[in-house]
Amino acid sequence: MTDLGLDQVEMLLEYRLPEASSRADVILCGIDPETGADTYVVVELKQWSAAELEFNSDRIVRATGLPGEKLHPIDQVRGYCKYLTQYVEVLHDQPRAVHGVAYLHNATESSIGSLRAQQPDQSGRMYTAEGREDFLRFLANRLAPKSGAAAAEKLLESPIRPRADLISFIASELRRATEYSLLDSQEIAYRRVIDQVRLSHKQDGKGVVIVTGGPGSGKSLIAITLLAELHREGKRVKHATGSQAFTESLRKFPAKGSTTLKSLFQFYRTFAKYEKNELDVLICDEAHRIRAVSTNRFSKQSERTGRPQVDELIAAANVPVFLLDEHQVVRPGEVGTYREIHDHATRAGCRVHHVELDGLFRYGGSEEYDEWVRRLLGLRAGGPTAWTGDPNFQVLVAQSPQQMQDFLRAKNEEGQVARITAGYCWPWSDPNRDGSLVHDVSIGSWSMPWNLKSDRSVNGIPSRLYWATEPAGFDQIGCVYTAQGFEFDWAGVIIGLDMVVHDRTLKSVRVGNQDRIMRAKDLFDDEFDRLVRNIYKVLLTRGMKGVVIYATDPNTQELLTSLVPGPSHLGPGANAASV
């Protein structure tokens, strides 16, 4: 930049994309030499000395000396540009002001020759060490030798456009191709499936794609983007989950009014009766909920083949896709792990591709919160740590359940979606004769009912299938079975007596749990411990903007209060207006 006389151009280093954990290496903020308008150049720097396209792909790359698959640098920076123009208000109506470039400053043209198959455009182009002079000319054509401070300030202070919630995104994507941008490893996962579908038409043999990632890493976004795109192309494709609440909500809301769209959403057990390779692609979302077998105690004797459910899913399509988070296995009998699926796939003679997602798009993209939850629940070594804060996500500790309810109700009334969930530590009664719900979750003088047990609504109370998506669901408490797979602006979490503190470490307590399945005699204590930690991991990671936590055990509540101090602490008498 100094060589070009552009030392007044403002440079934003490691710029974090709004509400995401992805970072752009450099954004150059300046003035367009022709128009005099603000202009921005997003620069992705690569230290690669050599790279080549992966077999049968024009978007996935192998870089010499680096493990794993990488996204083509042009696609990576193009995704950043697209994301910025989607969500940064000052850029939304002027996408021509944003340019993208990848600079492979250690590479030669011959060492990355196959990458040139990707055509450049305004938001994605690529230069190497040999092309330094071309890179300089590009920068000189985009940036004037004037101060870029004002342009940088506008970008940094710009309001951020709200992201569509998952259900709204699905509804839009199913009916028309949206401009939503998948980033980094999300795009790799998407491209790996598309490449495998293309390959399956050229040669025999299945290709299984396993995508792993934590809450908010984009698994469901990838699943729906694939479903919509492949359906538009006329492929035989289905989306499947093991969650009745999630699948029925997808049928009722995004697919509303279309029998064809509703038929795209199925349950895992459906595929026990499918012919081999009846589908081109089967997208198994929430694959951690795959069960050992599809049959249950209500199944006919003739249907009890004992065949593993994962084998049925693999057999049903040329390209089975599994998206999962092993820390969301929450019930005995759920076997959806990477190792389980991989082993069944290899025994069936399938090629297996694994993509690990590394981004975060829930809880404000806060890697700090993700680590804090893992340490709190003992899913990461080292014990609980203090919450030091993140401007993108709020963590609050309520001093009473009433305080939590009042705070979240105010958020709900502002138009933000809020829900309260709890560990299954109270009885779950049937409704009263008049249809009203029993206030089973009772803490001192405060109480609330669980969500309905029924699949049908009663007296305006939503059924358990739609507790997460209908506004009236705020007046009931959900559990992991009705919350898993969904996200809310604000999540309230009540930690019950099945997880309490001893010596500043959370320990599971089996007698504190009221779930019949979790108290079964054939469930070993170590398995209960693993499942209950996963349950609270799910509940604590539903929020997009913030979480409010309360623990019924006094020692656990004391620990939480000590870990989340100061302005992040809902003190006595606090309310929504004063927080």
TORGU-507644 format. One record per residue (C-alpha): x, z, y. Coordinates in steps of 0.25 Angstrom, whole numbers, plus 5000, padded with zeros to 4 digits. Layout:
fiza px->X&pz->Z&py->Y
...
END
This chain:
fiza px->5000&pz->5000&py->5000
fiza px->5012&pz->5003&py->5009
fiza px->5018&pz->4990&py->5006
fiza px->5005&pz->4983&py->5011
fiza px->5004&pz->4991&py->5023
fiza px->4992&pz->4998&py->5018
fiza px->4997&pz->5012&py->5019
fiza px->4984&pz->5016&py->5027
fiza px->4975&pz->5012&py->5016
fiza px->4969&pz->5025&py->5010
fiza px->4972&pz->5028&py->4995
fiza px->4963&pz->5037&py->4987
fiza px->4971&pz->5041&py->4974
fiza px->4964&pz->5045&py->4961
fiza px->4950&pz->5043&py->4968
fiza px->4939&pz->5049&py->4959
fiza px->4927&pz->5041&py->4957
fiza px->4914&pz->5048&py->4961
fiza px->4908&pz->5057&py->4951
fiza px->4918&pz->5052&py->4940
fiza px->4932&pz->5056&py->4935
fiza px->4938&pz->5042&py->4936
fiza px->4948&pz->5040&py->4947
fiza px->4953&pz->5028&py->4954
fiza px->4968&pz->5028&py->4956
fiza px->4968&pz->5023&py->4970
fiza px->4957&pz->5019&py->4980
fiza px->4963&pz->5012&py->4992
fiza px->4954&pz->5013&py->5004
fiza px->4956&pz->5004&py->5016
fiza px->4951&pz->4993&py->5025
fiza px->4948&pz->4979&py->5020
fiza px->4957&pz->4969&py->5028
fiza px->4946&pz->4958&py->5029
fiza px->4933&pz->4966&py->5032
fiza px->4939&pz->4979&py->5038
fiza px->4929&pz->4987&py->5029
fiza px->4933&pz->4998&py->5020
fiza px->4939&pz->4994&py->5007
fiza px->4944&pz->5001&py->4994
fiza px->4953&pz->4997&py->4983
fiza px->4953&pz->5005&py->4970
fiza px->4966&pz->5005&py->4963
fiza px->4968&pz->5008&py->4948
fiza px->4983&pz->5010&py->4945
fiza px->4988&pz->5008&py->4931
fiza px->5002&pz->5011&py->4926
fiza px->5000&pz->5002&py->4914
fiza px->5012&pz->4993&py->4911
fiza px->5004&pz->4985&py->4901
fiza px->4990&pz->4983&py->4896
fiza px->4981&pz->4974&py->4888
fiza px->4967&pz->4972&py->4885
fiza px->4962&pz->4979&py->4872
fiza px->4957&pz->4970&py->4861
fiza px->4944&pz->4963&py->4863
fiza px->4942&pz->4969&py->4877
fiza px->4944&pz->4964&py->4891
fiza px->4942&pz->4978&py->4898
fiza px->4950&pz->4988&py->4889
fiza px->4965&pz->4989&py->4890
fiza px->4976&pz->4995&py->4883
fiza px->4988&pz->4999&py->4892
fiza px->5002&pz->5000&py->4886
fiza px->5006&pz->5014&py->4883
fiza px->4993&pz->5021&py->4886
fiza px->4983&pz->5026&py->4876
fiza px->4969&pz->5021&py->4874
fiza px->4960&pz->5010&py->4881
fiza px->4960&pz->5008&py->4896
fiza px->4950&pz->5000&py->4905
fiza px->4955&pz->4987&py->4911
fiza px->4961&pz->4991&py->4925
fiza px->4952&pz->4981&py->4932
fiza px->4940&pz->4987&py->4925
fiza px->4944&pz->5001&py->4928
fiza px->4946&pz->4999&py->4943
fiza px->4934&pz->4990&py->4944
fiza px->4926&pz->5002&py->4938
fiza px->4931&pz->5011&py->4949
fiza px->4927&pz->5001&py->4960
fiza px->4913&pz->4999&py->4954
fiza px->4911&pz->5014&py->4953
fiza px->4915&pz->5017&py->4967
fiza px->4906&pz->5006&py->4973
fiza px->4894&pz->5012&py->4964
fiza px->4896&pz->5027&py->4969
fiza px->4904&pz->5028&py->4982
fiza px->4893&pz->5026&py->4993
fiza px->4902&pz->5019&py->5003
fiza px->4907&pz->5009&py->4993
fiza px->4893&pz->5006&py->4986
fiza px->4889&pz->4995&py->4995
fiza px->4902&pz->4989&py->4997
fiza px->4908&pz->4986&py->4984
fiza px->4917&pz->4975&py->4990
fiza px->4925&pz->4986&py->4997
fiza px->4930&pz->4991&py->4983
fiza px->4942&pz->4984&py->4976
fiza px->4948&pz->4988&py->4963
fiza px->4962&pz->4985&py->4958
fiza px->4971&pz->4990&py->4946
fiza px->4986&pz->4990&py->4948
fiza px->4994&pz->4990&py->4936
fiza px->5007&pz->4993&py->4943
fiza px->5016&pz->4994&py->4930
fiza px->5010&pz->4982&py->4923
fiza px->5014&pz->4967&py->4923
fiza px->5005&pz->4955&py->4922
fiza px->5010&pz->4952&py->4908
fiza px->5008&pz->4967&py->4903
fiza px->4993&pz->4967&py->4907
fiza px->4990&pz->4952&py->4905
fiza px->4978&pz->4954&py->4897
fiza px->4971&pz->4963&py->4907
fiza px->4970&pz->4951&py->4917
fiza px->4958&pz->4946&py->4909
fiza px->4950&pz->4955&py->4917
fiza px->4946&pz->4948&py->4930
fiza px->4948&pz->4955&py->4943
fiza px->4938&pz->4957&py->4954
fiza px->4936&pz->4965&py->4967
fiza px->4935&pz->4978&py->4960
fiza px->4945&pz->4976&py->4949
fiza px->4959&pz->4968&py->4949
fiza px->4973&pz->4972&py->4943
fiza px->4987&pz->4970&py->4948
fiza px->5000&pz->4973&py->4940
fiza px->5014&pz->4976&py->4945
fiza px->5017&pz->4961&py->4945
fiza px->5005&pz->4959&py->4954
fiza px->5009&pz->4969&py->4965
fiza px->5009&pz->4959&py->4976
fiza px->4995&pz->4954&py->4972
fiza px->4991&pz->4969&py->4972
fiza px->4997&pz->4971&py->4986
fiza px->4989&pz->4958&py->4991
fiza px->4976&pz->4963&py->4985
fiza px->4978&pz->4977&py->4992
fiza px->4981&pz->4970&py->5005
fiza px->4969&pz->4961&py->5004
fiza px->4960&pz->4973&py->5002
fiza px->4966&pz->4983&py->5012
fiza px->4970&pz->4982&py->5027
fiza px->4982&pz->4990&py->5032
fiza px->4972&pz->5000&py->5039
fiza px->4968&pz->5015&py->5036
fiza px->4959&pz->5017&py->5025
fiza px->4956&pz->5031&py->5028
fiza px->4942&pz->5028&py->5032
fiza px->4939&pz->5020&py->5020
fiza px->4944&pz->5031&py->5011
fiza px->4936&pz->5042&py->5018
fiza px->4923&pz->5034&py->5016
fiza px->4926&pz->5033&py->5001
fiza px->4930&pz->5047&py->5000
fiza px->4918&pz->5052&py->5008
fiza px->4907&pz->5042&py->5002
fiza px->4895&pz->5048&py->4996
fiza px->4894&pz->5045&py->4981
fiza px->4882&pz->5038&py->4976
fiza px->4874&pz->5045&py->4965
fiza px->4876&pz->5041&py->4951
fiza px->4864&pz->5037&py->4943
fiza px->4861&pz->5048&py->4932
fiza px->4862&pz->5043&py->4918
fiza px->4848&pz->5040&py->4915
fiza px->4846&pz->5032&py->4928
fiza px->4859&pz->5024&py->4925
fiza px->4854&pz->5021&py->4911
fiza px->4841&pz->5016&py->4916
fiza px->4848&pz->5007&py->4926
fiza px->4859&pz->5002&py->4916
fiza px->4848&pz->4998&py->4905
fiza px->4841&pz->4989&py->4915
fiza px->4852&pz->4982&py->4922
fiza px->4867&pz->4983&py->4923
fiza px->4871&pz->4993&py->4933
fiza px->4884&pz->4994&py->4941
fiza px->4888&pz->5007&py->4935
fiza px->4903&pz->5007&py->4932
fiza px->4909&pz->5013&py->4920
fiza px->4923&pz->5019&py->4922
fiza px->4936&pz->5019&py->4915
fiza px->4934&pz->5024&py->4900
fiza px->4919&pz->5021&py->4902
fiza px->4922&pz->5007&py->4904
fiza px->4932&pz->5007&py->4892
fiza px->4921&pz->5012&py->4883
fiza px->4911&pz->5002&py->4888
fiza px->4920&pz->4990&py->4886
fiza px->4925&pz->4995&py->4873
fiza px->4910&pz->4994&py->4868
fiza px->4908&pz->4981&py->4874
fiza px->4921&pz->4975&py->4868
fiza px->4917&pz->4980&py->4855
fiza px->4903&pz->4974&py->4855
fiza px->4910&pz->4961&py->4859
fiza px->4920&pz->4962&py->4847
fiza px->4909&pz->4966&py->4837
fiza px->4903&pz->4952&py->4839
fiza px->4917&pz->4945&py->4836
fiza px->4921&pz->4953&py->4824
fiza px->4915&pz->4962&py->4813
fiza px->4917&pz->4977&py->4813
fiza px->4911&pz->4988&py->4821
fiza px->4917&pz->4994&py->4833
fiza px->4914&pz->5009&py->4836
fiza px->4916&pz->5014&py->4850
fiza px->4917&pz->5029&py->4853
fiza px->4916&pz->5034&py->4867
fiza px->4920&pz->5048&py->4870
fiza px->4919&pz->5056&py->4883
fiza px->4914&pz->5069&py->4889
fiza px->4901&pz->5071&py->4897
fiza px->4900&pz->5062&py->4909
fiza px->4911&pz->5052&py->4904
fiza px->4901&pz->5041&py->4904
fiza px->4897&pz->5039&py->4889
fiza px->4882&pz->5037&py->4892
fiza px->4885&pz->5028&py->4903
fiza px->4894&pz->5019&py->4894
fiza px->4883&pz->5020&py->4883
fiza px->4872&pz->5015&py->4893
fiza px->4881&pz->5004&py->4900
fiza px->4884&pz->4999&py->4886
fiza px->4869&pz->4999&py->4881
fiza px->4864&pz->4992&py->4893
fiza px->4875&pz->4981&py->4894
fiza px->4874&pz->4978&py->4879
fiza px->4859&pz->4978&py->4879
fiza px->4859&pz->4968&py->4891
fiza px->4868&pz->4960&py->4882
fiza px->4858&pz->4959&py->4871
fiza px->4866&pz->4968&py->4861
fiza px->4860&pz->4976&py->4851
fiza px->4863&pz->4990&py->4857
fiza px->4857&pz->5004&py->4856
fiza px->4860&pz->5017&py->4863
fiza px->4859&pz->5030&py->4854
fiza px->4860&pz->5045&py->4856
fiza px->4857&pz->5057&py->4848
fiza px->4850&pz->5064&py->4859
fiza px->4835&pz->5062&py->4860
fiza px->4834&pz->5067&py->4874
fiza px->4845&pz->5057&py->4879
fiza px->4839&pz->5045&py->4871
fiza px->4825&pz->5048&py->4875
fiza px->4828&pz->5049&py->4889
fiza px->4835&pz->5036&py->4889
fiza px->4823&pz->5030&py->4883
fiza px->4813&pz->5036&py->4893
fiza px->4821&pz->5034&py->4906
fiza px->4831&pz->5023&py->4906
fiza px->4824&pz->5014&py->4896
fiza px->4810&pz->5017&py->4902
fiza px->4800&pz->5006&py->4901
fiza px->4809&pz->4997&py->4891
fiza px->4807&pz->4998&py->4876
fiza px->4820&pz->4990&py->4874
fiza px->4828&pz->4999&py->4882
fiza px->4822&pz->5011&py->4875
fiza px->4826&pz->5006&py->4862
fiza px->4841&pz->5006&py->4866
fiza px->4841&pz->5021&py->4865
fiza px->4841&pz->5027&py->4851
fiza px->4845&pz->5039&py->4843
fiza px->4857&pz->5040&py->4834
fiza px->4847&pz->5042&py->4822
fiza px->4841&pz->5028&py->4825
fiza px->4852&pz->5021&py->4819
fiza px->4852&pz->5026&py->4805
fiza px->4842&pz->5015&py->4802
fiza px->4850&pz->5003&py->4809
fiza px->4856&pz->4992&py->4801
fiza px->4871&pz->4991&py->4802
fiza px->4876&pz->4984&py->4815
fiza px->4861&pz->4983&py->4820
fiza px->4866&pz->4985&py->4834
fiza px->4877&pz->4979&py->4842
fiza px->4880&pz->4992&py->4849
fiza px->4875&pz->5006&py->4847
fiza px->4879&pz->5016&py->4858
fiza px->4879&pz->5030&py->4854
fiza px->4878&pz->5039&py->4866
fiza px->4880&pz->5054&py->4865
fiza px->4887&pz->5051&py->4851
fiza px->4891&pz->5065&py->4850
fiza px->4877&pz->5068&py->4845
fiza px->4878&pz->5059&py->4833
fiza px->4873&pz->5067&py->4821
fiza px->4878&pz->5068&py->4807
fiza px->4866&pz->5060&py->4802
fiza px->4854&pz->5054&py->4808
fiza px->4844&pz->5061&py->4798
fiza px->4838&pz->5075&py->4801
fiza px->4829&pz->5084&py->4794
fiza px->4817&pz->5075&py->4797
fiza px->4823&pz->5063&py->4791
fiza px->4817&pz->5057&py->4778
fiza px->4825&pz->5059&py->4765
fiza px->4827&pz->5044&py->4764
fiza px->4834&pz->5044&py->4778
fiza px->4844&pz->5055&py->4774
fiza px->4856&pz->5046&py->4771
fiza px->4867&pz->5055&py->4776
fiza px->4873&pz->5044&py->4784
fiza px->4881&pz->5049&py->4796
fiza px->4874&pz->5045&py->4809
fiza px->4887&pz->5040&py->4815
fiza px->4888&pz->5030&py->4804
fiza px->4874&pz->5025&py->4807
fiza px->4877&pz->5023&py->4821
fiza px->4890&pz->5016&py->4818
fiza px->4883&pz->5007&py->4808
fiza px->4872&pz->5003&py->4818
fiza px->4880&pz->4994&py->4828
fiza px->4892&pz->4985&py->4829
fiza px->4897&pz->4993&py->4840
fiza px->4893&pz->5008&py->4839
fiza px->4897&pz->5016&py->4852
fiza px->4898&pz->5031&py->4852
fiza px->4899&pz->5039&py->4865
fiza px->4901&pz->5054&py->4863
fiza px->4907&pz->5067&py->4868
fiza px->4911&pz->5076&py->4857
fiza px->4909&pz->5089&py->4866
fiza px->4894&pz->5085&py->4866
fiza px->4891&pz->5087&py->4851
fiza px->4881&pz->5099&py->4853
fiza px->4874&pz->5100&py->4839
fiza px->4877&pz->5102&py->4825
fiza px->4877&pz->5089&py->4818
fiza px->4882&pz->5080&py->4829
fiza px->4894&pz->5073&py->4825
fiza px->4897&pz->5063&py->4836
fiza px->4912&pz->5065&py->4838
fiza px->4922&pz->5054&py->4840
fiza px->4929&pz->5057&py->4826
fiza px->4916&pz->5057&py->4819
fiza px->4912&pz->5043&py->4824
fiza px->4926&pz->5037&py->4823
fiza px->4927&pz->5042&py->4809
fiza px->4914&pz->5036&py->4805
fiza px->4917&pz->5023&py->4812
fiza px->4930&pz->5021&py->4806
fiza px->4925&pz->5023&py->4792
fiza px->4915&pz->5012&py->4795
fiza px->4926&pz->5003&py->4798
fiza px->4923&pz->5002&py->4813
fiza px->4933&pz->5000&py->4824
fiza px->4932&pz->5013&py->4833
fiza px->4935&pz->5013&py->4848
fiza px->4936&pz->5026&py->4856
fiza px->4934&pz->5027&py->4871
fiza px->4936&pz->5041&py->4878
fiza px->4929&pz->5042&py->4891
fiza px->4937&pz->5050&py->4902
fiza px->4928&pz->5049&py->4914
fiza px->4918&pz->5059&py->4919
fiza px->4905&pz->5055&py->4926
fiza px->4897&pz->5068&py->4925
fiza px->4899&pz->5081&py->4932
fiza px->4905&pz->5073&py->4944
fiza px->4916&pz->5067&py->4936
fiza px->4922&pz->5081&py->4936
fiza px->4934&pz->5082&py->4926
fiza px->4936&pz->5096&py->4931
fiza px->4921&pz->5100&py->4926
fiza px->4923&pz->5093&py->4913
fiza px->4936&pz->5101&py->4910
fiza px->4929&pz->5114&py->4915
fiza px->4918&pz->5113&py->4906
fiza px->4927&pz->5110&py->4894
fiza px->4935&pz->5122&py->4897
fiza px->4923&pz->5131&py->4899
fiza px->4918&pz->5128&py->4886
fiza px->4931&pz->5128&py->4878
fiza px->4931&pz->5113&py->4875
fiza px->4944&pz->5113&py->4882
fiza px->4955&pz->5123&py->4880
fiza px->4959&pz->5133&py->4891
fiza px->4946&pz->5140&py->4894
fiza px->4937&pz->5140&py->4906
fiza px->4942&pz->5137&py->4919
fiza px->4937&pz->5139&py->4933
fiza px->4929&pz->5128&py->4940
fiza px->4937&pz->5123&py->4951
fiza px->4927&pz->5113&py->4957
fiza px->4925&pz->5098&py->4958
fiza px->4918&pz->5092&py->4970
fiza px->4911&pz->5082&py->4960
fiza px->4904&pz->5093&py->4952
fiza px->4898&pz->5107&py->4954
fiza px->4899&pz->5118&py->4944
fiza px->4890&pz->5130&py->4947
fiza px->4888&pz->5143&py->4940
fiza px->4874&pz->5149&py->4942
fiza px->4873&pz->5164&py->4942
fiza px->4859&pz->5163&py->4935
fiza px->4850&pz->5153&py->4928
fiza px->4840&pz->5154&py->4940
fiza px->4851&pz->5150&py->4950
fiza px->4855&pz->5138&py->4941
fiza px->4841&pz->5134&py->4940
fiza px->4838&pz->5135&py->4955
fiza px->4851&pz->5127&py->4959
fiza px->4848&pz->5116&py->4949
fiza px->4833&pz->5115&py->4953
fiza px->4838&pz->5113&py->4967
fiza px->4847&pz->5101&py->4962
fiza px->4836&pz->5096&py->4954
fiza px->4826&pz->5096&py->4966
fiza px->4837&pz->5088&py->4974
fiza px->4836&pz->5077&py->4965
fiza px->4848&pz->5080&py->4956
fiza px->4845&pz->5082&py->4941
fiza px->4848&pz->5096&py->4936
fiza px->4846&pz->5102&py->4923
fiza px->4848&pz->5116&py->4916
fiza px->4853&pz->5116&py->4902
fiza px->4857&pz->5128&py->4893
fiza px->4864&pz->5131&py->4880
fiza px->4853&pz->5133&py->4869
fiza px->4854&pz->5148&py->4870
fiza px->4839&pz->5151&py->4871
fiza px->4827&pz->5149&py->4862
fiza px->4819&pz->5136&py->4864
fiza px->4804&pz->5138&py->4863
fiza px->4793&pz->5128&py->4861
fiza px->4784&pz->5127&py->4874
fiza px->4773&pz->5136&py->4876
fiza px->4758&pz->5132&py->4873
fiza px->4756&pz->5128&py->4887
fiza px->4768&pz->5119&py->4886
fiza px->4777&pz->5127&py->4895
fiza px->4791&pz->5130&py->4891
fiza px->4796&pz->5143&py->4887
fiza px->4808&pz->5148&py->4896
fiza px->4817&pz->5150&py->4884
fiza px->4830&pz->5150&py->4892
fiza px->4829&pz->5164&py->4898
fiza px->4841&pz->5171&py->4906
fiza px->4837&pz->5184&py->4912
fiza px->4824&pz->5182&py->4921
fiza px->4827&pz->5167&py->4921
fiza px->4822&pz->5157&py->4911
fiza px->4819&pz->5142&py->4909
fiza px->4814&pz->5134&py->4897
fiza px->4821&pz->5124&py->4889
fiza px->4817&pz->5110&py->4889
fiza px->4806&pz->5105&py->4880
fiza px->4808&pz->5104&py->4865
fiza px->4798&pz->5093&py->4864
fiza px->4800&pz->5078&py->4866
fiza px->4788&pz->5078&py->4874
fiza px->4786&pz->5083&py->4888
fiza px->4776&pz->5095&py->4890
fiza px->4769&pz->5098&py->4903
fiza px->4779&pz->5090&py->4911
fiza px->4791&pz->5097&py->4905
fiza px->4800&pz->5085&py->4900
fiza px->4803&pz->5084&py->4885
fiza px->4816&pz->5088&py->4880
fiza px->4820&pz->5073&py->4879
fiza px->4819&pz->5072&py->4895
fiza px->4822&pz->5086&py->4900
fiza px->4835&pz->5080&py->4905
fiza px->4829&pz->5068&py->4912
fiza px->4815&pz->5072&py->4917
fiza px->4815&pz->5081&py->4930
fiza px->4807&pz->5092&py->4924
fiza px->4818&pz->5095&py->4915
fiza px->4824&pz->5104&py->4925
fiza px->4814&pz->5115&py->4922
fiza px->4819&pz->5116&py->4908
fiza px->4833&pz->5119&py->4902
fiza px->4840&pz->5109&py->4893
fiza px->4850&pz->5111&py->4882
fiza px->4860&pz->5102&py->4877
fiza px->4850&pz->5094&py->4868
fiza px->4843&pz->5089&py->4881
fiza px->4854&pz->5088&py->4891
fiza px->4865&pz->5081&py->4882
fiza px->4867&pz->5067&py->4887
fiza px->4861&pz->5069&py->4901
fiza px->4867&pz->5072&py->4914
fiza px->4861&pz->5079&py->4927
fiza px->4866&pz->5081&py->4941
fiza px->4866&pz->5096&py->4939
fiza px->4867&pz->5103&py->4926
fiza px->4864&pz->5118&py->4924
fiza px->4869&pz->5125&py->4911
fiza px->4866&pz->5138&py->4906
fiza px->4876&pz->5143&py->4896
fiza px->4869&pz->5152&py->4886
fiza px->4874&pz->5163&py->4876
fiza px->4880&pz->5153&py->4866
fiza px->4892&pz->5151&py->4875
fiza px->4898&pz->5164&py->4881
fiza px->4911&pz->5169&py->4887
fiza px->4921&pz->5177&py->4880
fiza px->4935&pz->5179&py->4886
fiza px->4932&pz->5169&py->4897
fiza px->4929&pz->5158&py->4885
fiza px->4916&pz->5153&py->4881
fiza px->4912&pz->5156&py->4867
fiza px->4900&pz->5151&py->4859
fiza px->4890&pz->5161&py->4854
fiza px->4881&pz->5156&py->4843
fiza px->4870&pz->5166&py->4844
fiza px->4868&pz->5163&py->4858
fiza px->4863&pz->5149&py->4854
fiza px->4849&pz->5146&py->4851
fiza px->4850&pz->5132&py->4846
fiza px->4845&pz->5132&py->4831
fiza px->4855&pz->5121&py->4828
fiza px->4867&pz->5128&py->4834
fiza px->4863&pz->5141&py->4826
fiza px->4863&pz->5134&py->4813
fiza px->4870&pz->5142&py->4802
fiza px->4878&pz->5130&py->4797
fiza px->4884&pz->5128&py->4811
fiza px->4898&pz->5134&py->4812
fiza px->4902&pz->5143&py->4824
fiza px->4913&pz->5133&py->4828
fiza px->4903&pz->5122&py->4828
fiza px->4893&pz->5130&py->4836
fiza px->4904&pz->5133&py->4846
fiza px->4908&pz->5118&py->4848
fiza px->4893&pz->5114&py->4849
fiza px->4890&pz->5124&py->4860
fiza px->4902&pz->5121&py->4868
fiza px->4898&pz->5107&py->4868
fiza px->4884&pz->5110&py->4872
fiza px->4888&pz->5117&py->4884
fiza px->4898&pz->5106&py->4887
fiza px->4886&pz->5096&py->4887
fiza px->4877&pz->5105&py->4896
fiza px->4888&pz->5108&py->4906
fiza px->4892&pz->5093&py->4908
fiza px->4878&pz->5087&py->4911
fiza px->4880&pz->5088&py->4926
fiza px->4883&pz->5077&py->4936
fiza px->4885&pz->5085&py->4949
fiza px->4885&pz->5100&py->4944
fiza px->4883&pz->5111&py->4934
fiza px->4877&pz->5125&py->4935
fiza px->4881&pz->5134&py->4924
fiza px->4875&pz->5148&py->4920
fiza px->4879&pz->5156&py->4908
fiza px->4870&pz->5167&py->4902
fiza px->4881&pz->5175&py->4896
fiza px->4887&pz->5184&py->4908
fiza px->4901&pz->5182&py->4904
fiza px->4900&pz->5167&py->4903
fiza px->4893&pz->5167&py->4917
fiza px->4904&pz->5176&py->4922
fiza px->4914&pz->5166&py->4917
fiza px->4907&pz->5154&py->4923
fiza px->4906&pz->5161&py->4937
fiza px->4921&pz->5164&py->4937
fiza px->4924&pz->5149&py->4933
fiza px->4915&pz->5143&py->4944
fiza px->4917&pz->5151&py->4956
fiza px->4915&pz->5149&py->4971
fiza px->4906&pz->5138&py->4976
fiza px->4903&pz->5133&py->4962
fiza px->4897&pz->5146&py->4959
fiza px->4882&pz->5148&py->4961
fiza px->4883&pz->5162&py->4966
fiza px->4871&pz->5173&py->4966
fiza px->4860&pz->5168&py->4974
fiza px->4865&pz->5154&py->4975
fiza px->4855&pz->5143&py->4976
fiza px->4855&pz->5128&py->4976
fiza px->4855&pz->5128&py->4992
fiza px->4868&pz->5137&py->4993
fiza px->4876&pz->5130&py->4982
END
